[in-house]
Amino acid sequence: MNRAVKYGILIFALALITLGIIVGEPLEVFRKAAAVCLECIGVG
């Protein structure tokens, strides 16, 4: 792959990560992960 394609993919990935952070996805992922962990140890 040439340099332009690599940078294009990088910019696209960073844009999607930024969009996910803006809409609050990290908090949702954390909530789901905490629920799974609590179910595994038998608390939730």
C-alpha positions as CSV (number, residue, x, y, z in Angstrom):
1,M,0.0,0.0,0.0
2,N,1.2,3.4,-0.7
3,R,1.6,6.2,1.9
4,A,-1.7,8.0,0.9
5,V,-3.8,4.9,1.5
6,K,-2.2,4.3,4.9
7,Y,-2.8,7.8,6.1
8,G,-6.3,7.7,4.7
9,I,-7.1,4.6,6.7
10,L,-5.5,6.2,9.8
11,I,-7.6,9.4,9.4
12,F,-10.8,7.4,8.9
13,A,-10.1,5.3,12.0
14,L,-9.4,8.3,14.1
15,A,-12.6,10.0,12.9
16,L,-14.6,6.9,13.9
17,I,-13.0,6.7,17.3
18,T,-13.7,10.4,17.9
19,L,-17.3,9.9,16.8
20,G,-17.7,7.0,19.2
21,I,-16.3,9.1,22.1
22,I,-18.7,12.0,21.2
23,V,-21.8,9.8,21.3
24,G,-20.8,8.2,24.6
25,E,-19.8,4.7,23.5
26,P,-17.0,4.2,26.1
27,L,-19.5,4.6,28.9
28,E,-21.9,2.1,27.4
29,V,-19.1,-0.4,26.9
30,F,-18.0,0.1,30.5
31,R,-21.5,-0.5,31.8
32,K,-21.9,-3.7,29.8
33,A,-18.4,-4.9,30.9
34,A,-19.3,-4.3,34.5
35,A,-22.6,-6.1,34.2
36,V,-20.9,-9.1,32.7
37,C,-18.2,-9.2,35.4
38,L,-20.8,-9.0,38.1
39,E,-22.8,-11.8,36.5
40,C,-19.6,-13.9,36.4
41,I,-18.9,-13.6,40.1
42,G,-22.6,-14.2,40.9
43,V,-23.5,-10.8,42.3
44,G,-25.6,-9.4,39.5
